Amino acid sequence: MVPVQGGGDGVVSGPRLGVEEEFLLVDPVSRGVVPGAGAVVDRAAARLGSRVSGEITSLHVETKTDPTSSVRGVLEQLVEARRVVAECAAVDGLRIVATGTPVLPGATAPPVTRGPRQERGTATFRGLHDELAICALHVHVEVPDRERALLVSNHLRAYLPLLIAVTANSPYWEGRDSGYASWRSMVWPRWPVAGPPPRFTSVAHYERVVEMLSAAGAIVDPGTLFWDIRPSVVYPTLEVRVADVPVSAWESALVAALVRALVVRGLEAVDRGDHGPELAGEWLRAAYWRAARDGLEGALLEVGTGRLRPAREVLGEVVDWLAPVLRAGGDEELVRGWLERLLAGGCGAVRQREAAGRRGRLADVVDFLVARTGVDERQPA
């Protein structure tokens, strides 16, 4: 997300938001991931400016939206950025894919970009850098008051497993079916500061935890606080980082709308003096695992009650609860239409497996992702 400096779209529908999407570069013949992000980013930056950048490996390209109050505006920016990056990759004979993990072998020990920070990271995290060929979706929601942002984070923790299920789009890893809908969600928490964040009581509490982690050598700098919710290191936002990058741009816009509505609900609760529930860490960890394994097709573990319930049923109830917020922003009809499409087609993992099942070829999964990533994805795959 680029710095907040005016929405510019004339729409006021709640806090401004921004979205970051990560993509992998693939060779259209071998269908394997390949380096080449530097040239693609340079070419795309001539058209997108700061809305495109590299990532920690040369396999990745990241796009960002300008801050906006409009969910429709987010979608337009995502569609444009995907199209531009795909066109710039094609100049070098490459393609981009929106998937949480690579489909085919050859992605382990990816080429890490050069620089002092990357070298410190490699020295600190070592073999964890071998599994960096993963792609996420990050949603920023403007909450300038850092203490309120941290208290809102406490409320959002309970919804992280549901967001994993909604966006699950990484069933394959190194040429095999992992058996999970979101294998990225199993890879990423191996890092020392990743997964659901702690429950924070204040900015001072947050800073004590960060100081402790730094003293333990568990982070390189504040940018390596990889919790699935965090106050942004750079922007006046609360950043939700739990999701796989979805196949389609409209799915990313859907998640952005849901996350913003959850933040608004969290702000309402904080302003009533409710600083968020105490959630047992073991329940939250188990809920992550269930959501990552089965996605929207399975059952979610309610972290407050310990009950297993159909993920689709939970999603429907949460959307009904968020409906007044979505309606106030003019987004309810849009969000319900997108949800209907998502539930009809299944999450990304379902669609990837369907592509593989037609002829029993993982190369067909890559072709499916190429076809759906770099085009106008305002309709479901």
ABEGO torsion letter per residue (X at the ends): XBBBAEAGAGBBAEBBBBBBBBBBBBBAAAGBBBBGAAAAAAAAAAAAEAABBBBABAABBBBBBBBBABAAAAAAAAAAAAAAAAAAAAAAGBBBBBBABBABBGABGBBBBBEAAAAAAAAAAEAAAAAABBBBBBBBBBBABAAAAAAAAAAAAAAAAAAAAAABABABBGGBBAGBABAAAAAAAABABBEBBBBBABAAAAAAAAAAAAAAGABABAAABABABBBBAABBBBBBAABBBBABAAAAAAAAAAAAAAAAAAAAAAAAGBAEBBBBAAAAAAAAAAAAAAEAABBBBBAAAGBBBBAAAAAAAAAAAAAAAAAAAGAAAAAAAAAAAAAAAEBAAAAAAAAAAAAGBAAAAAAAAAAAAABBBABBX
